[in-house]
Amino acid sequence: MDIKSVNGGQETLCIKVNKVYDWVTRQSDVPLISFNASDLGSTLFFDCPGGVTPTPGGSDDPCAVLGSTFTVDCFVTDEDGNPVDPLAPGSILCAEIPQPEGRATGTFTLPNGETVTLQKVKVLKKGFIVVRVTNPQGLSCTSLPIPFAVAEKFFLCAPPGTFLQCEITDFECDANLICRPGASPGTSTFQQLDISINMCQNIQMEALVKLEITADFCAPRPELPFICPPLAFPPQCPTIFPPTPAPSPME
């Protein structure tokens, strides 16, 4: 297989790419999500094996069904409670919050004494988590999807025409369930559930631009034992595009 026809020599190319205007990383902490006994059956619902079938205004009590010894974990889901990869695009919504008057600007002083003008970008992150409570016998109570959300502001190089590119790079969810002793020995009832969520994020401001570069075409390596024909690119029209820059007056 001869690939010289693909990367034989450099050419001046015009390409369309996303240019990164600014890029920061930050840990994002969702405000503590807390439920008490009055929330069970109103804003917090659990489904337990052998429990009472949930009805409007009611819910199974994981403490009453599973006892006082259990483990608790939580994980990201879609709005229907199906587990999803928190790092996969779209699993957690991350979007810019539009500002009626556009992005506000601010002037900041850098450590070297220079000043720079940046734009205020508001970012919303939201999704759903499910809490699962499991006892030593392997029985589990699972909550209905619980929504979470956090809004933050960033000062970035974000001139008009740029857009937000957000990526969740790490996610952690911790849940703590507290039961109170019941009226009968060995029984307990739901008292409190606290959920803390932390995530790491890449925040980038980008814009689609056209660049003129000088480069080689590249080609994939052959995959043995099958060899595909070499790739062929359409010829350029170098006499008219990309246009040749006019010589400077000093030349």
Helices and strands as residue ranges (DSSP letters): H 4-7, E 11-36, G 37-39, E 46-47, H 62-66, E 71-77, E 93-96, E 105-109, E 115-134, E 140-143, E 146-156, E 163-181, E 188-215
